[in-house]
Amino acid sequence: MEYKSNNNVVYSCKYHVIWCPKYRRPVLVPEVAERLKQIIRSVADEYGAEVIELEVMPDHVHLLVEVDPQFGIHKLVRKLKGRSSRLLRD
C-alpha cells in the first residue's frame, strides 16, 4: 500500500464517487463522455487529486479518486461537478 503525505498528515484516502445527471437521463453520449473525462482529469490535477479509475456510462459517472483529507472530498466533488456542468453546457 502506498501512502502520501503533506505537512501535517500521512494518508491513503480513496473514495468511490458516483453521480447522475438530473432524472438519470442518458445524456452522456460518447462525444460528451470524452470531454467529461478530460475535464475531470484536468480539475483533479489542478487540485492535487489522483484519478485512479474513471468510467462514464450514458446515465451516470463512476470515479475512484485519492484526495488529501485536509482538502476534503466534498470540495473536490463540488469543483468537479460545477466545472464539468458549466463547460459541457457551453
BELKA-V421672 format. One record per residue. N is the residue number from 1. PSI is psi as a letter, one per 30 degrees, with the letter a starting at -180 (none if undefined). OMEGA is omega in whole degrees, -180 to 180 (NA if undefined). Layout:
n: [N/N]
psi: [PSI/PSI]
omega: [OMEGA/OMEGA]
//
This chain:
n: [1/2/3/4/5/6/7/8/9/10/11/12/13/14/15/16/17/18/19/20/21/22/23/24/25/26/27/28/29/30/31/32/33/34/35/36/37/38/39/40/41/42/43/44/45/46/47/48/49/50/51/52/53/54/55/56/57/58/59/60/61/62/63/64/65/66/67/68/69/70/71/72/73/74/75/76/77/78/79/80/81/82/83/84/85/86/87/88/89/90]
psi: [k/k/k/l/l/a/f/f/l/k/l/i/j/k/k/j/k/k/l/k/l/k/g/h/k/i/f/i/l/e/e/e/e/e/e/e/e/e/e/e/e/e/e/e/e/e/g/g/l/j/j/e/k/k/k/j/l/f/g/l/k/k/k/j/k/k/k/k/f/f/e/k/e/e/e/e/e/e/e/e/e/e/e/e/e/e/e/e/e/none]
omega: [-177/180/174/179/169/-175/-171/-172/169/-172/169/-176/178/-177/174/-176/177/172/-174/170/-179/-178/179/178/-179/-177/-177/178/-173/-180/179/-179/179/178/179/178/178/-179/-178/-180/-179/179/179/177/-179/-177/174/178/179/176/-179/178/177/177/180/176/-179/-177/175/-178/173/-178/172/-171/174/-175/177/-178/177/173/174/179/-178/178/180/-180/177/179/180/-177/-179/-178/-179/178/-178/-177/179/178/178/NA]
//
